[in-house]
Amino acid sequence: MNISHRELFLNYIGQTSESPYLVEVEKAKGVYMYGPDGKKYFDLISGVSVSSLGHCNEQVIKAVQEQVEKYMHLMVYGEFVQSPQVELAEYLCGMLPKKFDNVYFVNSGSEAIEGATKLAKRYTRRRKMFSFVNAYHGSTQGALSLCGNEDFKRSFRPLLPDVYHLELNNFDQLSQIDEDTACVVLESIQAEGGVMVPTVEYMQQLRSVCTEKGALLILDEIQTGFGRTGKMFGFMHFGIEPDIICFAKALGAGMPIGAFVSSRKIMSSFMTDPVLGHITTFGGHPVSAAAALAGVKIINESGIVDTIQAKADRFISNLKSHPMVSEIRGKGLLLAVEIGSFDNVLKFIKRAIANGLISDWFIFHDTAFRIAPPLVITDEEIDEASELIIKTLNEI
């Protein structure tokens, strides 16, 4: 008896919910994914802000193939000199403000947050940490402790102590940051909270308070980094510089990799007391690093970032007049489309799949769906996606 891949998926793959998408993909190219029956799906979310160059970019594939033929895993992180790692680190530092001259590679965004917060506590010798209501930073124990939604983490307590939550854009609460604070962790734009954008004034005041109190400002650029918001990095919208930056998702161009970046002065805290203060086996895997370098170079050198806001404006223009759409909110190609209720969102997601369109909701905001397509999307493809969105909205 033949068992389908869908049945095998449900029988043998650990599940994250009772209602997975169950879209079976045989191949993917550009902004499209294809099922084994040949059905085409328009990828409106880039695997949640991962595939910024679309699927199966030829330059990334070439970099992966060339690296696989040289070597894959050699040694645990931080011991051997591996050219993909060091070249990627040098290139990343060259894209950032001058003070960012040290990169620690990990495997994911959650790991980047874990490492960055450990680093902040080790450097400052303090324990208290702040994050934000409806923030999402990952699902590992430390990252989950920072998440700003009690329903999401109640079942996993006890979590880290001394973690407190502020409301985004609430100036009065900034007085809670004090001399016992190790760090404040913030998404440059709150993604899973429904694409909530801080004000410039708030971000600048937050930076000022952290500096005054000696607390490190950690910015989570895991969804907003590498051109997604119309600038190379989300924090560049606000005229500030953090102390530590966390990257993942689009960094790997489809391969698993994460990183946190800081100054050598701060990062060197991991070297002593204790030695090997933060270690990883596969962090900065050479194949992932090779893919990342190829992808980041394309984003940085092709001029694509300069096209992002116009592409976002085209989506907004195409969709804003639909009677179900009450608001379209965001920066660049990270957009939340408000359609009134969670019931509407669920109906939209399911109907969209039937229509060959992959969208998604937000973990902590249940009345909007996500638009975050590959950055390489063309005007013609934007119009095609918009027609599918409108068709789906009309059918629910």
N, C-alpha and C positions, 0 to 999 in steps of 0.2 A: 504493500500500500504506500503510495506516494503522499508525503506530508508536505504541505506548502510552507514556504518561508514564513508566511504570516503566522501559521500555527507554531512553527519552531520558535519564532520571535516571542509569542505569548507563553510558550511552554518553558523556554530556557533562558530568556533574557530578563534580568531583574527589572521590574517595572517601576516607573516613577508616578504613575497615576492609574486610575481605573479606566481612563479613556484616551489612550495614545492615538496619535494621528493615523497610524497603520498605513502610511503611504510607502509602498515598496518602490525603491529606486534602483534601476539597473545601471544607469550612466547619467552623467551631468556635464553640461558644457555651457559656458557663459551664464546667462540669467535663467537657464532652463534645466530642469531635471526630467528624466524620462523613466517611466515604469517599464516592466518586462513586457507589457502588452503594447508598448509604443506610445502610451498616453503621455502628453507633454504637460509639465507643471511649470508655471512661472514662479520663480523664487523671489518673493517680495520681501524676504527677511534675512537673506544671506546666512542662513544657519544661525540666526541671532547675532548679526553684526560680525560674522567671521569672514565670509567669502567676498571681501570687498572688491577683488579683481575678477569676480565671477568664478565659475567652476572650471577646473582643469586649464588654468592659464599655462600657455606653452613654455614661457620662460621659467616659471616655477617648476613645472614638470622636468624640464631640462636640468635645473639645479639639483633637484632631488635625485634624478638618475645618475648624474655625475658624482654626487657625494656617496651614494650607495655603492658605487663601484670602487671608491677609495677606502672607506671604512664607515662603520656605524658606531655602536657603543664601544668605547675603549676602557673607560675608568670612571669612577664616581666623580661628581662635579668638583672642579676647583683644583685638580691635581695635574692633569696633562694639558699641554698647550695644543689646542685644537683650532685650526684655522677658521672653520665656520663660526665658532663662538667669538673669537677675538675680532674677526672682521665685522660681524654683526654688532658687537658691543661698540666698536669704534664708530661705526656708521650711525648708530642710534644716538650716541653722545654728540655727534656732529649736527644732528637735527634739533637738539635741545639747547636751552640756555647754557651758558658756559659753565655754571657751577655743577652741572650734571655730568660727572666724568667717571662714574662707576656703575656697572650693571651687574645684577645678580640674576641669572637665568633659572627659571623653574619650569613646571610643566603646564600650568593653568593659571587662570585668574584667581581662583581661591587660594592657590599656593602663593601667588604674588602678594595677596593681602596678608596671609599668615606671616610671610617673611618680613614684610614691611612693618607690621605692628610689633613683631618681635624685635626688629631693629630699633624701632622708636623707644621701646621700653629699655632695651639694653643701652642705648646711647644716652637717654635722659636720666636713667635710674629711677624712673617714676612708673606708677601702675595705672593711673586713671586714663581712660580713653573715651572719646566722644565720637558718636556717629549721628545719623539723622533718622527721623521718623520716615518710614517707608523706604529706607535705603536697602539695597541688596548688594552684598559683597561676596556671596558664595555660600556653600553649604557645609564646609568643614567646620569643626568646632569653634575655632577662633573667628572665622569669617561669619559664621552664623550668629555668634554673640553680638556682632556689630549690626546685624540686620535689624531694621527698625520697625518690625511688625511682630507683635507677640503671638498672633495666631500661627505664624510660620515656625516659631521656635519653641513654643510652650512644651511640646511633647519631648523635647530633647534636653530640658533643663535637668541638673544644673549646668550652666555654661560658664564662660569666663566672668569673674567678678569685676567690679569697678568699671563697668561699661555703661555709659549714659547717652541719652538721645536728645538731640536738639530738633527744633522745627526749622525747616528751610526758610530762609528770608526773615526769620524772627530776630531782630537786632537785640532786643532786650535779653534774650537767653544767652547771648555771647558772654555775659558777665559770669556764667557758670564755669568758663574755662579759667583755670587758676594755676598756681605754681606747682600743684601736684599732678598736672595733666601731662601725660607722655605725648599724646597725639590726638589730633582731630582728623577723622577719616571721612572723606566726602567724594561722591561722584561729581565730576565736573558738570554733568547734567544728569539729573536723577532719572535713570532709564526705566527700571522695573516699577518705579513709582508713578509711571505714566508720562514720562518725558517732561519733567518739571525743571525749568531753567532758573537758576539763581539770578538775582540781579547783580549787575556789576558792582553797585555800592555795597551790597552784602558781602560779596566775595572779597572785596578789598578791605572791608572792616574785619572780616574773619582772619585774613592774612595779618592784619595789623595786631589783632589781639593775640594770635598765636606767637608772633614775634615778641610782643611785650611780655608774655608769660613764659617764654622759653619752651612752648609746646611745638612739636613738629606737625606741619600740615601735610597730610598724605592725600593725594588726589588719585582716585580710582578712574583711570582712563581706559578701562577694559572694554567698554562698549563705545566710548567716544573718541578713542585715539585713531590716528592715521587717516585723517581726512573725513571721517564720518560726518562731522558737524559743519563742514565748510571751512574749517581751519585745520592745520595739521594735527593739533591737539586741542581738546576742548577748553583747557585752561587759558588758551590764547585769546578767547573771547572776553576775558575779564581783566586783563592787564596785571596779572599776578604771576608769581612763581612759587610753587610748593617746595617742600623739602624732600619729599619722596614721591615718585610717580609709579603707579602700577599699570602694567600692560599685559594683554593676552589677546585672545580672539583674532582680530585682523592682523596682529603681529605675525602670525604663523602662515598667512596666506593659504589656510586650509589644513595646516599641520599643527599638532599640539605643542604649544610653547607659551610660556609666560615670563615676565620679568618685572623686577622693581629696580628703579634707578635713583641714585642719590649722588652725593658728593663722596669723594674718597675719605674725607674726615669722618663722616657719619658711618659709611659702610665698613670702615676698618674696625668698628666696634665688635664685629663678629669674629675677629681673628684671635682674640684673647678673652680669658675669664668668662666662659671657658674657651679653650681652643676648639675649633670646629663648632662654633656656636650656632651655625645653621648649615645643614648639609642635605644633599639630595643625590640620589643615584642617577636619575635620567634627566635632570634639569639641563636645559640647553643642549639636548640631544643633537649631534652634528647634522643629521638629516633634516630635522626641524629647523635648525639654525640656518642651514643652506637655503631652505625654502623661504624662511623669513627674510633673509638678506635680499633674495631676488624680488620678493614681493614689496618690501619696504622701498627698495630702490625705484621700482616702477611708480609707486604712489608719490614718492618724493620728487622724481625727476621728469615725470610725464606731463605735469601741469594739470592733472586730473582734479586736484583739490580746488583749483580755481573754477571748475565747472559745477561744483556741487550745489551751491545755493540756487543757481538757475534751474537745475534739475528739480530741486525741492519746490521751487516756485511753480514749475510746470505741473507737478502733482497737485499742489494746492489749488491752482487755477482750474484744473480739470475736475476737482472733486468738491470744492467748497459750496457750490450751489445746490448740491443734492439735498432734498428735504430731510433725510435722516442724519445728515452731518451737521452737528451743532458747533464744532470747533475742530481745527487742525492745528496742533501745537508741536513745537520742536525747534531744532536747529539743524540745518542742512538736511541730509537724508536719514535723520532719526526723527520720525514723526509719529504722533499719536492722533488717531482719528476718532473723535467722540461720536458715538451713535446711540447714546441714551441709557442703555442698561446692559447688564451681564447677559441676560437672555438674548438680546440682539447680537451681542458679540459672539456667543456660542453658535447661534444660528448662522451668523456670517462666516465663521471659521469653517464650519462643516459644509456649508453650501459652496464656499470658495474652493474647497478641495474638489468637490464634484465638478466645478467649472474649470479646474486646472490652474488654480491659484493657491499658493501657500502663503498664509499670513499667520498671525499669532496674537495672543493677548499679552497683558502685562501682569506679573505676579502680584503686585500690590495695587493695581488699578484696574477695575473690572468693567469699565464702561467704554473702553476704547480698544481699537485694534492697531497693530503696528505696521508701519511702512519703513523698511530699512533695507532696500535692495542693494545689490552690488553697485559699487560706485561707478563701474564702467557702463551702467545702463545708458542706452541712447534715448534721444527724444522719441523716436518711433516706438521703442519698447516701453517708455513711460506712458505713452498714449494707449498702447495695447493693454498694459496693466490697469490703467485707469478705466478702460472699457470693461474689463473683467470685474473690477471693483463695483462699478455702477450696475452692471448686470446682476451681480450677486446681491447688492443692496436692494435692488428692485424685486428680487425673488424671495426675500425673507419677510 
